[in-house]
Amino acid sequence: MDRRLAIKWVLVAAATLTVFDRLSRSADAVPLTKAKGYGPDPDLMKAYLPGDLWPLTFTPQQRRLAITLCDLMIPADDNSPKASDLKVHDFIDEWISSPYPGQAGDRKTILEGMTWIDAESSRRHGGPFADAKPEQQTALLDDICDPARALPENKMAVSFFKRYRDLTAGGYYTTPEGMTAIGYVGNVPLPSYDGPPPEVLKKIGLL
């Protein structure tokens, strides 16, 4: 198994455990959106775009940062596209913008973390994270991607990185392209099936 495939499986495992785990978390610093929740069922014959169901959150600068972060976490390779090609940043924007209490903690974590990322990039390199050189971006994220190595004062940024990574993985690997990238087939009929093998039928007394 190559390194990229190993990373994919780690991200999928993390996303499975966390993306749909809606634990209650404080959102005092970032208020909920004011859109209505739990209204009528959506029209299943209509294709909804991000922003159709509730207002989105990201400013243009935050959107640039979101795209950059997503692509650093899941870049393109020979077999699959980068995260932004699959609009994972739009998924994250829609997720944190939803008017439900369960997402309030993620909204706080993501927005405060993005503010920290740009502020830290400006302190180190004189500009926002999206404008930094790739090696500068990677070095900054290396400082917050591992809780065991991160400085105590970067605890909030570490939590942000983990949650953003999990949301990126969750958004990516639930698309058809992402599922194909990890070889997930899903609930599809097999090409042919001749029934149970004879040894199985014999064991249960049917032969």
LINNOR-V692041 format. One record per residue. PHI is phi in whole degrees, -180 to 180 (999 if undefined). BURIAL is 1 if it has 16 or more other ideal C-beta (glycine too) atoms within 10 Angstrom, else 0. D_LAST is the distance of its C-alpha to the last C-alpha in Angstrom with 2 decimals. Layout:
# LINNOR-V692041
phi=PHI burial=BURIAL d_last=D_LAST
phi=PHI burial=BURIAL d_last=D_LAST
This chain:
# LINNOR-V692041
phi=999 burial=0 d_last=41.23
phi=-78 burial=0 d_last=44.75
phi=-62 burial=0 d_last=47.30
phi=-65 burial=0 d_last=47.15
phi=-66 burial=0 d_last=43.39
phi=-62 burial=0 d_last=43.75
phi=-62 burial=0 d_last=46.49
phi=-58 burial=1 d_last=44.36
phi=-66 burial=0 d_last=41.60
phi=-63 burial=0 d_last=44.27
phi=-66 burial=1 d_last=45.84
phi=-63 burial=1 d_last=42.63
phi=-62 burial=0 d_last=41.85
phi=-64 burial=0 d_last=45.40
phi=-65 burial=1 d_last=45.32
phi=-60 burial=0 d_last=42.12
phi=-82 burial=0 d_last=43.77
phi=-121 burial=1 d_last=47.20
phi=-62 burial=1 d_last=47.58
phi=-104 burial=0 d_last=46.11
phi=-93 burial=0 d_last=47.40
phi=-97 burial=0 d_last=50.41
phi=-77 burial=0 d_last=52.39
phi=-73 burial=0 d_last=55.89
phi=-139 burial=0 d_last=58.56
phi=-68 burial=0 d_last=62.31
phi=-134 burial=1 d_last=63.76
phi=-61 burial=0 d_last=67.43
phi=-82 burial=0 d_last=68.77
phi=-129 burial=1 d_last=66.85
phi=-70 burial=0 d_last=66.80
phi=-65 burial=0 d_last=63.94
phi=-70 burial=1 d_last=64.13
phi=-97 burial=0 d_last=65.63
phi=-70 burial=0 d_last=63.02
phi=-76 burial=0 d_last=61.25
phi=-117 burial=0 d_last=57.73
phi=51 burial=0 d_last=55.01
phi=-89 burial=0 d_last=56.39
phi=-62 burial=0 d_last=54.60
phi=-60 burial=0 d_last=51.23
phi=-68 burial=0 d_last=51.72
phi=-73 burial=0 d_last=51.35
phi=-73 burial=0 d_last=47.87
phi=-91 burial=0 d_last=48.96
phi=-109 burial=0 d_last=51.71
phi=-91 burial=0 d_last=51.57
phi=-89 burial=0 d_last=53.61
phi=-105 burial=0 d_last=55.64
phi=-55 burial=1 d_last=56.88
phi=98 burial=0 d_last=59.89
phi=-72 burial=0 d_last=58.90
phi=-96 burial=1 d_last=57.83
phi=-159 burial=1 d_last=60.39
phi=-62 burial=0 d_last=63.18
phi=-86 burial=1 d_last=62.26
phi=-108 burial=1 d_last=64.04
phi=-59 burial=1 d_last=64.53
phi=-77 burial=0 d_last=67.96
phi=-55 burial=0 d_last=68.19
phi=-68 burial=0 d_last=68.82
phi=-65 burial=1 d_last=65.91
phi=-65 burial=1 d_last=63.68
phi=-61 burial=1 d_last=64.82
phi=-65 burial=1 d_last=64.08
phi=-61 burial=1 d_last=60.64
phi=-62 burial=1 d_last=59.75
phi=-61 burial=1 d_last=61.06
phi=-64 burial=1 d_last=59.13
phi=-59 burial=1 d_last=55.83
phi=-75 burial=1 d_last=56.21
phi=-72 burial=1 d_last=57.14
phi=-79 burial=1 d_last=54.01
phi=-134 burial=1 d_last=51.65
phi=-78 burial=0 d_last=53.39
phi=-74 burial=0 d_last=52.04
phi=-139 burial=0 d_last=50.22
phi=-69 burial=0 d_last=48.78
phi=-115 burial=0 d_last=45.62
phi=-152 burial=1 d_last=46.82
phi=-80 burial=1 d_last=50.05
phi=-74 burial=1 d_last=52.41
phi=-60 burial=1 d_last=52.27
phi=-68 burial=1 d_last=55.28
phi=-64 burial=0 d_last=53.78
phi=-99 burial=1 d_last=51.15
phi=61 burial=1 d_last=53.92
phi=-64 burial=1 d_last=52.79
phi=-62 burial=1 d_last=56.42
phi=-68 burial=1 d_last=56.41
phi=-60 burial=1 d_last=53.35
phi=-66 burial=1 d_last=55.23
phi=-61 burial=1 d_last=58.36
phi=-67 burial=1 d_last=56.51
phi=-61 burial=1 d_last=54.71
phi=-76 burial=1 d_last=57.95
phi=-90 burial=1 d_last=59.78
phi=-65 burial=1 d_last=57.50
phi=-88 burial=1 d_last=59.35
phi=-112 burial=0 d_last=56.97
phi=-57 burial=0 d_last=57.87
phi=-62 burial=0 d_last=54.72
phi=-92 burial=1 d_last=55.99
phi=-61 burial=1 d_last=59.53
phi=-64 burial=1 d_last=58.95
phi=-66 burial=1 d_last=57.51
phi=-59 burial=1 d_last=60.49
phi=-62 burial=1 d_last=62.88
phi=-61 burial=1 d_last=61.08
phi=-69 burial=1 d_last=60.77
phi=-67 burial=1 d_last=64.29
phi=-68 burial=1 d_last=66.03
phi=-67 burial=1 d_last=64.07
phi=-66 burial=1 d_last=64.96
phi=-62 burial=0 d_last=68.59
phi=-64 burial=1 d_last=68.44
phi=-58 burial=1 d_last=66.87
phi=-67 burial=1 d_last=69.63
phi=-65 burial=0 d_last=72.35
phi=-68 burial=1 d_last=71.19
phi=-64 burial=1 d_last=70.96
phi=-65 burial=0 d_last=74.45
phi=-65 burial=0 d_last=75.74
phi=-82 burial=0 d_last=74.27
phi=-126 burial=1 d_last=74.61
phi=80 burial=0 d_last=76.97
phi=-169 burial=0 d_last=74.59
phi=-64 burial=1 d_last=71.37
phi=-59 burial=1 d_last=68.03
phi=-64 burial=1 d_last=66.97
phi=-95 burial=1 d_last=70.09
phi=-74 burial=1 d_last=69.65
phi=-70 burial=0 d_last=68.60
phi=-53 burial=0 d_last=64.89
phi=-68 burial=0 d_last=65.63
phi=-71 burial=0 d_last=67.69
phi=-61 burial=1 d_last=64.92
phi=-63 burial=0 d_last=62.38
phi=-63 burial=0 d_last=64.82
phi=-65 burial=1 d_last=65.43
phi=-68 burial=1 d_last=61.75
phi=-60 burial=0 d_last=61.19
phi=-76 burial=1 d_last=63.63
phi=-127 burial=1 d_last=61.54
phi=-84 burial=1 d_last=57.90
phi=-122 burial=0 d_last=57.49
phi=-57 burial=0 d_last=58.59
phi=-71 burial=0 d_last=59.14
phi=-106 burial=0 d_last=61.73
phi=-72 burial=1 d_last=63.32
phi=-69 burial=0 d_last=66.81
phi=-56 burial=0 d_last=67.08
phi=-72 burial=0 d_last=69.20
phi=-101 burial=1 d_last=66.38
phi=-58 burial=0 d_last=63.96
phi=-63 burial=0 d_last=63.96
phi=-66 burial=1 d_last=63.34
phi=-64 burial=1 d_last=60.38
phi=-63 burial=0 d_last=58.80
phi=-61 burial=1 d_last=59.53
phi=-59 burial=1 d_last=57.91
phi=-61 burial=1 d_last=54.70
phi=-69 burial=1 d_last=54.43
phi=-65 burial=1 d_last=55.38
phi=-61 burial=1 d_last=52.82
phi=-66 burial=1 d_last=50.07
phi=-67 burial=1 d_last=51.11
phi=-62 burial=1 d_last=51.29
phi=-64 burial=1 d_last=47.77
phi=-62 burial=1 d_last=46.51
phi=-68 burial=1 d_last=48.28
phi=-72 burial=1 d_last=47.22
phi=-86 burial=1 d_last=43.52
phi=-108 burial=1 d_last=42.87
phi=-90 burial=1 d_last=44.10
phi=-57 burial=0 d_last=41.84
phi=-67 burial=0 d_last=43.68
phi=-66 burial=1 d_last=43.31
phi=-64 burial=0 d_last=39.58
phi=-63 burial=0 d_last=39.29
phi=-62 burial=1 d_last=41.45
phi=-102 burial=0 d_last=38.98
phi=79 burial=0 d_last=35.89
phi=-78 burial=0 d_last=34.71
phi=-93 burial=0 d_last=32.50
phi=87 burial=0 d_last=32.17
phi=-86 burial=0 d_last=30.11
phi=-127 burial=0 d_last=29.41
phi=-68 burial=0 d_last=26.36
phi=-72 burial=0 d_last=24.58
phi=-57 burial=0 d_last=25.42
phi=-156 burial=0 d_last=21.88
phi=-147 burial=0 d_last=18.41
phi=-97 burial=0 d_last=15.27
phi=92 burial=0 d_last=13.02
phi=-61 burial=0 d_last=11.27
phi=-65 burial=0 d_last=10.61
phi=-55 burial=0 d_last=7.41
phi=-64 burial=0 d_last=8.59
phi=-73 burial=0 d_last=8.95
phi=-62 burial=0 d_last=5.68
phi=-67 burial=0 d_last=4.60
phi=-65 burial=0 d_last=8.02
phi=-97 burial=0 d_last=8.00
phi=82 burial=0 d_last=5.59
phi=-100 burial=0 d_last=3.81
phi=-132 burial=0 d_last=0.00
